[in-house]
Amino acid sequence: MPESEPIATIRVPSWFKEWVKAHKRDDETMFEAWQRLSGGPHPREVTGILSGEAAETMLERIEAKNSQPKSC
């Protein structure tokens, strides 16, 4: 998230916060984990906002995730 991005506080149930925390990777912030786990935003929604390099990285990660076997 860019430094100039406004920050908002949201309220979520404790169980949801703990679920995100349990699935958070060591190198992620809570926001990054929540964003990854929720799947958003769609690349079309950020067209023109991301640099070409950032957009390419995002698409590569989506493709890599989509090629992984689904767990039940």
PyMOL CGO cylinders between C-alpha atoms (Angstrom):
from pymol import cmd
from pymol.cgo import CYLINDER

trace = [
    CYLINDER, 0.00, 0.00, 0.00, 1.45, 3.40, -0.94, 0.3, 1, 1, 1, 1, 1, 1,
    CYLINDER, 1.45, 3.40, -0.94, 2.44, 5.62, 1.99, 0.3, 1, 1, 1, 1, 1, 1,
    CYLINDER, 2.44, 5.62, 1.99, 0.07, 8.36, 0.81, 0.3, 1, 1, 1, 1, 1, 1,
    CYLINDER, 0.07, 8.36, 0.81, -2.93, 6.01, 0.87, 0.3, 1, 1, 1, 1, 1, 1,
    CYLINDER, -2.93, 6.01, 0.87, -5.55, 7.05, 3.46, 0.3, 1, 1, 1, 1, 1, 1,
    CYLINDER, -5.55, 7.05, 3.46, -5.99, 4.58, 6.31, 0.3, 1, 1, 1, 1, 1, 1,
    CYLINDER, -5.99, 4.58, 6.31, -9.40, 3.43, 7.54, 0.3, 1, 1, 1, 1, 1, 1,
    CYLINDER, -9.40, 3.43, 7.54, -10.32, 1.29, 10.51, 0.3, 1, 1, 1, 1, 1, 1,
    CYLINDER, -10.32, 1.29, 10.51, -12.82, -1.50, 10.06, 0.3, 1, 1, 1, 1, 1, 1,
    CYLINDER, -12.82, -1.50, 10.06, -14.51, -3.70, 12.62, 0.3, 1, 1, 1, 1, 1, 1,
    CYLINDER, -14.51, -3.70, 12.62, -14.45, -7.45, 12.11, 0.3, 1, 1, 1, 1, 1, 1,
    CYLINDER, -14.45, -7.45, 12.11, -15.44, -10.26, 14.44, 0.3, 1, 1, 1, 1, 1, 1,
    CYLINDER, -15.44, -10.26, 14.44, -12.61, -11.67, 16.55, 0.3, 1, 1, 1, 1, 1, 1,
    CYLINDER, -12.61, -11.67, 16.55, -12.93, -15.07, 14.86, 0.3, 1, 1, 1, 1, 1, 1,
    CYLINDER, -12.93, -15.07, 14.86, -12.33, -13.45, 11.46, 0.3, 1, 1, 1, 1, 1, 1,
    CYLINDER, -12.33, -13.45, 11.46, -9.26, -11.58, 12.68, 0.3, 1, 1, 1, 1, 1, 1,
    CYLINDER, -9.26, -11.58, 12.68, -7.88, -14.81, 14.14, 0.3, 1, 1, 1, 1, 1, 1,
    CYLINDER, -7.88, -14.81, 14.14, -8.61, -16.68, 10.90, 0.3, 1, 1, 1, 1, 1, 1,
    CYLINDER, -8.61, -16.68, 10.90, -6.68, -14.09, 8.86, 0.3, 1, 1, 1, 1, 1, 1,
    CYLINDER, -6.68, -14.09, 8.86, -3.88, -14.12, 11.43, 0.3, 1, 1, 1, 1, 1, 1,
    CYLINDER, -3.88, -14.12, 11.43, -3.68, -17.93, 11.24, 0.3, 1, 1, 1, 1, 1, 1,
    CYLINDER, -3.68, -17.93, 11.24, -3.31, -17.79, 7.45, 0.3, 1, 1, 1, 1, 1, 1,
    CYLINDER, -3.31, -17.79, 7.45, -0.95, -14.79, 7.39, 0.3, 1, 1, 1, 1, 1, 1,
    CYLINDER, -0.95, -14.79, 7.39, 2.48, -15.44, 5.98, 0.3, 1, 1, 1, 1, 1, 1,
    CYLINDER, 2.48, -15.44, 5.98, 5.52, -14.28, 7.94, 0.3, 1, 1, 1, 1, 1, 1,
    CYLINDER, 5.52, -14.28, 7.94, 6.39, -11.66, 5.32, 0.3, 1, 1, 1, 1, 1, 1,
    CYLINDER, 6.39, -11.66, 5.32, 2.84, -10.20, 5.09, 0.3, 1, 1, 1, 1, 1, 1,
    CYLINDER, 2.84, -10.20, 5.09, 1.01, -7.49, 6.96, 0.3, 1, 1, 1, 1, 1, 1,
    CYLINDER, 1.01, -7.49, 6.96, -2.51, -8.25, 8.12, 0.3, 1, 1, 1, 1, 1, 1,
    CYLINDER, -2.51, -8.25, 8.12, -3.81, -6.12, 5.24, 0.3, 1, 1, 1, 1, 1, 1,
    CYLINDER, -3.81, -6.12, 5.24, -1.74, -8.06, 2.69, 0.3, 1, 1, 1, 1, 1, 1,
    CYLINDER, -1.74, -8.06, 2.69, -2.98, -11.36, 4.11, 0.3, 1, 1, 1, 1, 1, 1,
    CYLINDER, -2.98, -11.36, 4.11, -6.59, -10.18, 4.03, 0.3, 1, 1, 1, 1, 1, 1,
    CYLINDER, -6.59, -10.18, 4.03, -6.17, -8.94, 0.49, 0.3, 1, 1, 1, 1, 1, 1,
    CYLINDER, -6.17, -8.94, 0.49, -4.61, -12.24, -0.63, 0.3, 1, 1, 1, 1, 1, 1,
    CYLINDER, -4.61, -12.24, -0.63, -7.22, -14.37, 1.14, 0.3, 1, 1, 1, 1, 1, 1,
    CYLINDER, -7.22, -14.37, 1.14, -10.12, -12.33, -0.21, 0.3, 1, 1, 1, 1, 1, 1,
    CYLINDER, -10.12, -12.33, -0.21, -8.75, -12.44, -3.74, 0.3, 1, 1, 1, 1, 1, 1,
    CYLINDER, -8.75, -12.44, -3.74, -9.23, -8.74, -4.41, 0.3, 1, 1, 1, 1, 1, 1,
    CYLINDER, -9.23, -8.74, -4.41, -8.97, -6.38, -6.08, 0.3, 1, 1, 1, 1, 1, 1,
    CYLINDER, -8.97, -6.38, -6.08, -9.38, -7.70, -9.61, 0.3, 1, 1, 1, 1, 1, 1,
    CYLINDER, -9.38, -7.70, -9.61, -6.62, -6.45, -11.95, 0.3, 1, 1, 1, 1, 1, 1,
    CYLINDER, -6.62, -6.45, -11.95, -9.21, -4.64, -14.12, 0.3, 1, 1, 1, 1, 1, 1,
    CYLINDER, -9.21, -4.64, -14.12, -10.17, -2.52, -11.10, 0.3, 1, 1, 1, 1, 1, 1,
    CYLINDER, -10.17, -2.52, -11.10, -6.65, -1.17, -10.78, 0.3, 1, 1, 1, 1, 1, 1,
    CYLINDER, -6.65, -1.17, -10.78, -5.95, -0.56, -14.47, 0.3, 1, 1, 1, 1, 1, 1,
    CYLINDER, -5.95, -0.56, -14.47, -3.95, 2.62, -14.83, 0.3, 1, 1, 1, 1, 1, 1,
    CYLINDER, -3.95, 2.62, -14.83, -3.05, 2.71, -11.13, 0.3, 1, 1, 1, 1, 1, 1,
    CYLINDER, -3.05, 2.71, -11.13, -0.30, 0.09, -11.13, 0.3, 1, 1, 1, 1, 1, 1,
    CYLINDER, -0.30, 0.09, -11.13, 2.99, 0.40, -12.95, 0.3, 1, 1, 1, 1, 1, 1,
    CYLINDER, 2.99, 0.40, -12.95, 3.55, -2.06, -15.77, 0.3, 1, 1, 1, 1, 1, 1,
    CYLINDER, 3.55, -2.06, -15.77, 6.00, -3.98, -13.60, 0.3, 1, 1, 1, 1, 1, 1,
    CYLINDER, 6.00, -3.98, -13.60, 3.58, -4.20, -10.66, 0.3, 1, 1, 1, 1, 1, 1,
    CYLINDER, 3.58, -4.20, -10.66, 0.75, -5.30, -12.95, 0.3, 1, 1, 1, 1, 1, 1,
    CYLINDER, 0.75, -5.30, -12.95, 2.95, -7.99, -14.51, 0.3, 1, 1, 1, 1, 1, 1,
    CYLINDER, 2.95, -7.99, -14.51, 3.96, -9.26, -11.05, 0.3, 1, 1, 1, 1, 1, 1,
    CYLINDER, 3.96, -9.26, -11.05, 0.31, -9.34, -9.98, 0.3, 1, 1, 1, 1, 1, 1,
    CYLINDER, 0.31, -9.34, -9.98, -0.71, -11.34, -13.06, 0.3, 1, 1, 1, 1, 1, 1,
    CYLINDER, -0.71, -11.34, -13.06, 2.18, -13.77, -12.59, 0.3, 1, 1, 1, 1, 1, 1,
    CYLINDER, 2.18, -13.77, -12.59, 1.16, -14.41, -8.98, 0.3, 1, 1, 1, 1, 1, 1,
    CYLINDER, 1.16, -14.41, -8.98, -2.49, -14.92, -9.97, 0.3, 1, 1, 1, 1, 1, 1,
    CYLINDER, -2.49, -14.92, -9.97, -1.49, -17.37, -12.68, 0.3, 1, 1, 1, 1, 1, 1,
    CYLINDER, -1.49, -17.37, -12.68, 0.83, -19.24, -10.29, 0.3, 1, 1, 1, 1, 1, 1,
    CYLINDER, 0.83, -19.24, -10.29, -1.91, -19.47, -7.67, 0.3, 1, 1, 1, 1, 1, 1,
    CYLINDER, -1.91, -19.47, -7.67, -4.47, -20.63, -10.23, 0.3, 1, 1, 1, 1, 1, 1,
    CYLINDER, -4.47, -20.63, -10.23, -2.12, -23.39, -11.42, 0.3, 1, 1, 1, 1, 1, 1,
    CYLINDER, -2.12, -23.39, -11.42, -1.74, -24.83, -7.91, 0.3, 1, 1, 1, 1, 1, 1,
    CYLINDER, -1.74, -24.83, -7.91, -3.82, -27.91, -7.02, 0.3, 1, 1, 1, 1, 1, 1,
    CYLINDER, -3.82, -27.91, -7.02, -6.98, -27.02, -5.15, 0.3, 1, 1, 1, 1, 1, 1,
    CYLINDER, -6.98, -27.02, -5.15, -7.15, -28.24, -1.55, 0.3, 1, 1, 1, 1, 1, 1,
    CYLINDER, -7.15, -28.24, -1.55, -10.38, -29.46, -0.02, 0.3, 1, 1, 1, 1, 1, 1,
]
cmd.load_cgo(trace, "trace")
